[in-house]
Amino acid sequence: VFLQLEAKNMGIFLSDLFEPTKETELSKALDEAVLGALSFNGQRCTALKIFFVPHDHGETLAQQLAQRVEKYNVGLPWQTFAGESYSNITPLPGKNRIDFMKELIHDAVAKGAKIMNKAGGEIIGGSESTLMVPAVLYPVTPEMKIYHEEQFGPIVPIATYDSLDTIVNHGRDGIYGQQVSIFVSDKETEAATQLVDKFSTIFGKININSQCGRSPDTLPFSGRRSSAMGVMSVKHALQEFSIPTVVSYKDSPVNRGIVQEMERNSKFLQPLSGSRSLQS
């Protein structure tokens, strides 16, 4: 049995990305972060659903993410912009999803967060429309619903940390355990390694300088706690839908000769990938 369920995947920015010489690496991390948060409207279990940023760089990064989000086209799936690009953000599947987005945004703003991008959270097309401009929220704190709850929609919450313990505790104390993304340069590899070691028993996949995702299908796709049950990949899928059949024999010279002859003539007993089918 395999189930991929809810998630609250973290995107973690380590401090070395904010050094003056790391602008290119930070820019790549920001691009990956926005794509991870908002592709498919953020409505995928593998979306990045909260970001953690060093306290001293929180507002700057929130502004940079907001600038990128403002460049996204918001419209109907077939709508084109400047005759070239299509919509990046499209309507959500139902009014109840819009109501939930509003609830999370209003709760965060009431408790001190700001909407960092222009028109963030606005509904386009009237009161019954389900087309919402993405909202970048900062600073997000533990008192807010969006800090803990999976939004499954176009909201980008940004929290800050002073210590890696804040991040580790958030991952350990939460109910989810699907994936996490760590964005890092070459000066904080020790900190990234510490996170990998601690997250190895919390999350099913740890991504380095990459958004969360299920591919490639040759690798296990798994999760822990309330995020998944079982493991999925090409290999695991074949195993899940296969029932093994065993052919055995009592070991003796006569029986070995008999089964060797059977193996030569049997289609079922032909070895796969060089492995032998029979065991004594």
C-alpha positions as CSV (number, residue, x, y, z in Angstrom):
1,V,0.0,0.0,0.0
2,F,1.3,3.5,-0.9
3,L,-0.2,6.8,0.1
4,Q,1.3,10.2,-0.4
5,L,-0.6,12.6,1.8
6,E,-0.3,16.1,3.3
7,A,3.0,17.9,3.8
8,K,4.4,21.2,5.1
9,N,7.7,21.1,3.2
10,M,10.3,23.6,4.5
11,G,12.7,25.6,2.3
12,I,15.7,26.6,4.5
13,F,18.2,29.4,3.5
14,L,21.5,29.1,5.2
15,S,23.5,32.3,6.1
16,D,26.4,31.9,3.6
17,L,24.0,32.6,0.7
18,F,23.7,36.2,1.9
19,E,27.4,37.1,1.6
20,P,28.2,39.7,-1.1
21,T,30.1,37.2,-3.2
22,K,27.2,34.8,-3.4
23,E,24.6,36.9,-5.2
24,T,24.4,34.5,-8.2
25,E,23.9,31.5,-5.9
26,L,21.2,33.4,-3.9
27,S,19.5,34.3,-7.1
28,K,19.3,30.7,-8.2
29,A,18.0,29.7,-4.8
30,L,15.3,32.3,-5.0
31,D,14.2,31.2,-8.4
32,E,14.1,27.6,-7.2
33,A,12.1,28.6,-4.1
34,V,9.4,30.5,-6.0
35,L,9.1,27.7,-8.5
36,G,8.8,25.2,-5.7
37,A,6.2,27.2,-3.9
38,L,3.9,28.3,-6.8
39,S,4.1,25.8,-9.6
40,F,0.7,24.2,-10.1
41,N,-0.6,27.0,-7.9
42,G,1.2,25.5,-5.0
43,Q,-1.4,22.7,-5.1
44,R,0.9,19.7,-5.0
45,C,2.0,17.7,-2.0
46,T,5.7,18.3,-2.9
47,A,5.3,22.1,-2.9
48,L,7.5,24.3,-0.7
49,K,5.0,25.6,1.9
50,I,7.1,27.6,4.4
51,F,10.6,29.2,4.2
52,F,13.0,29.7,7.0
53,V,15.6,32.6,6.6
54,P,18.3,33.9,9.0
55,H,16.8,36.7,11.1
56,D,19.0,39.4,9.8
57,H,18.1,38.7,6.2
58,G,14.4,37.9,6.5
59,E,12.9,41.2,5.3
60,T,15.4,41.5,2.4
61,L,14.7,38.0,1.2
62,A,10.9,38.5,1.6
63,Q,11.2,41.5,-0.7
64,Q,13.2,39.6,-3.3
65,L,10.7,36.8,-3.3
66,A,7.9,39.2,-3.6
67,Q,9.5,40.9,-6.6
68,R,9.7,37.5,-8.4
69,V,6.1,36.7,-7.5
70,E,4.9,40.0,-8.9
71,K,6.3,38.9,-12.3
72,Y,4.0,35.9,-12.4
73,N,1.1,36.0,-14.8
74,V,-2.2,35.5,-13.1
75,G,-5.1,34.5,-15.3
76,L,-7.0,31.7,-17.0
77,P,-5.0,28.6,-18.3
78,W,-5.4,29.6,-22.0
79,Q,-4.7,33.3,-21.4
80,T,-1.6,34.8,-23.0
81,F,0.4,37.8,-21.9
82,A,2.1,40.1,-24.4
83,G,1.2,37.4,-27.0
84,E,3.9,35.1,-25.7
85,S,3.7,33.6,-22.2
86,Y,0.7,31.9,-20.6
87,S,-0.6,32.2,-17.0
88,N,1.6,31.0,-14.2
89,I,-1.2,31.2,-11.6
90,T,-4.7,29.9,-12.6
91,P,-8.0,29.6,-10.7
92,L,-8.2,27.3,-7.7
93,P,-10.6,24.3,-8.0
94,G,-13.3,25.6,-5.7
95,K,-14.7,28.5,-3.6
96,N,-13.9,26.6,-0.4
97,R,-10.2,26.7,-1.3
98,I,-10.3,30.5,-1.8
99,D,-12.1,30.9,1.6
100,F,-9.3,28.9,3.3
101,M,-6.6,31.0,1.6
102,K,-8.4,34.1,2.9
103,E,-8.7,32.7,6.4
104,L,-4.9,31.9,6.5
105,I,-4.0,35.3,5.2
106,H,-6.3,37.2,7.5
107,D,-5.1,35.3,10.5
108,A,-1.5,36.0,9.7
109,V,-2.0,39.7,9.0
110,A,-4.0,40.1,12.2
111,K,-1.1,38.6,14.1
112,G,1.6,40.8,12.6
113,A,2.5,39.5,9.2
114,K,2.6,41.8,6.1
115,I,1.6,41.0,2.5
116,M,4.9,41.8,0.8
117,N,3.8,41.7,-2.9
118,K,1.5,44.1,-4.7
119,A,-2.1,42.9,-4.8
120,G,-1.2,39.7,-2.8
121,G,-4.3,37.8,-1.9
122,E,-6.6,39.7,-4.1
123,I,-9.3,37.9,-6.0
124,I,-9.6,38.6,-9.7
125,G,-13.0,38.3,-11.4
126,G,-15.6,39.0,-8.8
127,S,-16.8,37.6,-5.5
128,E,-17.4,34.1,-7.0
129,S,-14.1,33.9,-8.7
130,T,-11.4,31.4,-7.6
131,L,-8.5,33.2,-9.2
132,M,-6.2,34.6,-6.5
133,V,-3.0,36.6,-6.7
134,P,-0.3,34.8,-4.7
135,A,0.5,36.3,-1.3
136,V,4.0,36.5,0.1
137,L,3.6,36.7,3.9
138,Y,6.4,38.0,6.3
139,P,7.2,37.6,9.1
140,V,5.3,34.4,9.9
141,T,5.5,33.3,13.5
142,P,4.4,30.2,15.4
143,E,1.1,31.8,16.6
144,M,-0.2,31.9,13.0
145,K,-2.1,29.1,11.4
146,I,0.0,29.3,8.2
147,Y,3.1,28.4,10.3
148,H,1.8,24.9,11.0
149,E,-1.1,24.2,8.6
150,E,-0.7,23.1,5.0
151,Q,-2.1,25.8,2.7
152,F,-2.1,23.8,-0.5
153,G,-2.4,27.0,-2.5
154,P,-0.6,30.2,-3.6
155,I,0.6,31.5,-0.3
156,V,4.3,31.9,0.4
157,P,5.0,32.2,4.1
158,I,8.4,33.3,5.3
159,A,9.7,32.8,8.9
160,T,13.0,33.7,10.5
161,Y,15.4,31.8,12.7
162,D,18.3,32.7,15.0
163,S,19.5,29.1,15.5
164,L,19.3,25.9,13.5
165,D,17.6,24.4,16.5
166,T,14.5,26.4,15.6
167,I,14.4,24.7,12.2
168,V,15.1,21.2,13.6
169,N,12.5,21.5,16.3
170,H,9.9,22.7,13.8
171,G,10.5,19.7,11.7
172,R,10.7,17.3,14.6
173,D,7.6,18.6,16.4
174,G,5.3,18.8,13.3
175,I,3.0,16.1,12.2
176,Y,4.4,15.9,8.6
177,G,7.5,14.3,7.2
178,Q,7.6,14.4,3.5
179,Q,10.5,16.5,2.2
180,V,12.7,19.5,2.9
181,S,14.9,21.7,0.8
182,I,18.2,23.2,2.0
183,F,19.7,26.1,0.1
184,V,23.4,26.6,0.9
185,S,26.7,27.7,-0.6
186,D,30.1,26.3,0.1
187,K,30.8,27.9,3.5
188,E,28.0,26.4,5.5
189,T,28.3,22.8,4.4
190,E,28.9,21.7,8.0
191,A,25.6,23.3,9.0
192,A,23.9,21.7,6.0
193,T,25.4,18.3,7.0
194,Q,24.0,18.7,10.6
195,L,20.6,19.3,9.2
196,V,20.8,16.3,6.9
197,D,21.8,14.0,9.8
198,K,18.9,15.3,12.0
199,F,16.4,15.3,9.2
200,S,17.3,11.8,8.0
201,T,14.8,10.3,10.5
202,I,12.1,13.0,9.9
203,F,11.7,13.4,6.2
204,G,11.6,11.0,3.2
205,K,13.7,13.2,0.9
206,I,16.2,16.0,1.6
207,N,16.9,18.3,-1.4
208,I,20.1,20.3,-1.6
209,N,19.7,23.6,-3.6
210,S,16.6,22.2,-5.3
211,Q,12.9,22.5,-4.8
212,C,11.0,19.5,-3.5
213,G,9.7,16.9,-6.0
214,R,9.1,13.3,-6.6
215,S,11.4,12.7,-9.6
216,P,13.2,10.8,-10.8
217,D,11.0,7.7,-10.5
218,T,14.0,5.4,-10.2
219,L,14.5,6.8,-6.7
220,P,12.3,6.0,-3.7
221,F,9.4,8.4,-3.1
222,S,8.6,8.2,0.6
223,G,7.6,10.1,3.6
224,R,7.0,9.7,7.3
225,R,4.3,10.3,9.9
226,S,1.2,11.9,8.5
227,S,2.8,12.6,5.1
228,A,3.0,9.1,3.6
229,M,2.6,5.4,3.9
230,G,4.9,3.1,2.0
231,V,7.5,3.8,-0.7
232,M,6.9,4.4,-4.4
233,S,9.4,4.1,-7.3
234,V,9.5,2.0,-10.5
235,K,11.1,-0.9,-8.5
236,H,8.7,-0.6,-5.5
237,A,5.7,-0.3,-7.8
238,L,6.6,-3.5,-9.6
239,Q,7.2,-5.2,-6.2
240,E,3.8,-3.9,-4.9
241,F,1.9,-5.4,-7.8
242,S,3.9,-8.7,-7.9
243,I,3.3,-11.9,-6.0
244,P,6.4,-14.1,-5.7
245,T,6.3,-17.8,-6.5
246,V,8.9,-20.1,-5.0
247,V,10.1,-23.4,-6.5
248,S,12.2,-25.4,-4.1
249,Y,13.7,-28.8,-3.9
250,K,15.4,-31.1,-1.4
251,D,19.1,-30.9,-2.1
252,S,20.6,-34.1,-3.4
253,P,22.7,-35.0,-6.6
254,V,19.6,-36.5,-8.2
255,N,17.3,-33.6,-7.5
256,R,19.9,-31.1,-8.6
257,G,20.0,-32.8,-12.0
258,I,16.3,-32.9,-12.2
259,V,15.8,-29.2,-11.5
260,Q,18.7,-28.2,-13.8
261,E,16.9,-30.0,-16.6
262,M,13.6,-28.3,-15.7
263,E,15.3,-24.9,-15.6
264,R,16.7,-25.4,-19.1
265,N,13.2,-26.1,-20.5
266,S,11.0,-23.8,-18.4
267,K,10.1,-20.3,-19.4
268,F,9.2,-19.4,-15.8
269,L,12.5,-20.5,-14.3
270,Q,14.7,-18.6,-16.7
271,P,17.0,-16.3,-14.7
272,L,16.4,-12.5,-14.8
273,S,19.4,-10.1,-15.0
274,G,21.8,-12.9,-14.4
275,S,20.2,-14.1,-11.1
276,R,19.3,-17.7,-10.5
277,S,15.7,-18.6,-9.9
278,L,16.1,-21.8,-7.9
279,Q,17.2,-22.2,-4.3
280,S,18.0,-25.5,-2.7
